[in-house]
Amino acid sequence: MKKDLSDIVINDPTATDFGELSGRVGNLEEGFDTFKAELADNTAATKRIEANTSDLVEAFANLKGAFKVLNWIGKFARPLGYIAGAVAAVVSLYTAFKAGTTVK
């Protein structure tokens, strides 16, 4: 029967209690060693993933910058389109007027 640690502290500890505590500490040390090994494996895997995906992350960052530039070009091109349309309309009206045709 496993005793609670409070039972060992409150009651008069015996050699068996100390043996049980020593066994528990040994189990904890083994568990920590396993935990350390698994943590090291996980850290190595995380670093490999980071190294493998760094180019992809950089590409997405560059793509984000490209979309910003294209958005600026689009904001600039919209008024230019209106101006070009107005100039084309004026030129076509002038050409029609000069040719003597009428617009119906």
Secondary structure, DSSP 8 states (H G I E B T S, - for coil): ----HHHHHHS---HHHHHHHHHHHHHHHHHHHHHHHHHHHHHHHHHHHHHHHHHHHHHHHHHHHHHHHHHHHHHHHHHHHHHHHHHHHHHHHHHHHHHT----
